[in-house]
Amino acid sequence: MSVAPAEHQGPWTIDDVLALPEDARSRIELVGGSLVMSPSPGIPHQRASRRLAALLEQPPMPRLRPWKSWRPSTWWCPTGC
């Protein structure tokens, strides 16, 4: 037996969530007794996620020679600036 989210009384339990009909268009989460529903990610989100994952899977770039630190120059002003 499933219960519509609008008709539910009191805090949600895992059994209540599992009794809901499956909806492939929404994600349903139980957070602190509250039901949180959000739409599933769209195609642009999926593409961005895959690109990010591909970047993170690459090995790190080899280290080039270390940066050289230059000594600060001493400036001299003949007029006493």
Backbone torsions as a table, in degrees:
resi	resn	phi	psi	omega
1	MET	NA	126.3	179.1
2	SER	-105.6	152.5	-178.9
3	VAL	-118.6	132.9	176.3
4	ALA	-68.0	139.6	-178.3
5	PRO	-55.7	-33.7	-178.5
6	ALA	-70.8	-24.7	-177.2
7	GLU	-91.7	-5.5	-175.5
8	HIS	-73.5	138.4	178.5
9	GLN	-111.0	136.0	175.0
10	GLY	80.3	-176.4	-178.8
11	PRO	-69.6	150.0	179.4
12	TRP	-81.7	148.6	174.9
13	THR	-119.2	170.2	178.6
14	ILE	-61.3	-39.6	178.8
15	ASP	-62.4	-38.5	178.2
16	ASP	-62.7	-43.2	-178.8
17	VAL	-66.9	-43.0	179.6
18	LEU	-65.9	-22.8	179.3
19	ALA	-79.8	-12.2	179.7
20	LEU	-71.5	148.3	176.7
21	PRO	-68.3	149.3	-179.2
22	GLU	-72.8	140.5	178.5
23	ASP	-135.7	110.3	-176.5
24	ALA	-70.8	-14.8	-178.2
25	ARG	-87.3	-12.3	-176.3
26	SER	-129.6	150.2	170.7
27	ARG	-99.9	135.2	179.0
28	ILE	-118.0	126.0	179.3
29	GLU	-127.5	149.4	176.1
30	LEU	-108.1	113.5	-177.6
31	VAL	-124.2	109.1	177.5
32	GLY	55.6	37.2	179.2
33	GLY	85.2	-1.4	178.0
34	SER	-106.1	143.5	178.2
35	LEU	-89.7	124.5	179.6
36	VAL	-116.6	120.7	-180.0
37	MET	-116.8	132.3	177.2
38	SER	-138.7	149.2	179.7
39	PRO	-67.6	152.4	177.6
40	SER	-70.3	152.7	-176.6
41	PRO	-62.0	145.7	179.0
42	GLY	-84.5	-179.8	-177.7
43	ILE	-61.7	-45.4	179.1
44	PRO	-58.5	-38.2	178.5
45	HIS	-65.1	-42.5	179.9
46	GLN	-64.2	-39.8	178.4
47	ARG	-64.5	-45.0	179.5
48	ALA	-62.8	-40.4	178.5
49	SER	-62.4	-42.7	-179.3
50	ARG	-67.2	-40.7	178.9
51	ARG	-63.5	-42.5	178.6
52	LEU	-63.2	-43.2	179.1
53	ALA	-62.4	-39.7	179.4
54	ALA	-64.3	-39.8	177.8
55	LEU	-65.3	-40.3	-178.6
56	LEU	-72.0	-23.8	179.8
57	GLU	-80.2	-16.3	-179.3
58	GLN	-70.3	147.6	176.1
59	PRO	-68.2	152.5	-179.5
60	PRO	-64.1	152.1	178.7
61	MET	-66.7	145.1	178.2
62	PRO	-65.9	146.8	-179.4
63	ARG	-73.2	130.9	174.1
64	LEU	-86.0	179.6	-179.6
65	ARG	-58.9	147.7	-176.4
66	PRO	-66.0	154.6	177.7
67	TRP	-63.9	141.7	175.8
68	LYS	-95.5	132.9	176.6
69	SER	-95.4	128.7	-179.6
70	TRP	-93.4	143.1	177.1
71	ARG	-70.6	140.8	178.9
72	PRO	-64.1	143.0	179.3
73	SER	-77.2	150.9	175.2
74	THR	-100.9	121.8	-179.3
75	TRP	-98.1	140.8	179.1
76	TRP	-125.8	129.3	-180.0
77	CYS	-114.5	113.4	-174.1
78	PRO	-63.5	-24.3	-177.6
79	THR	-92.5	1.0	179.0
80	GLY	87.2	1.2	179.4
81	CYS	12.7	NA	NA
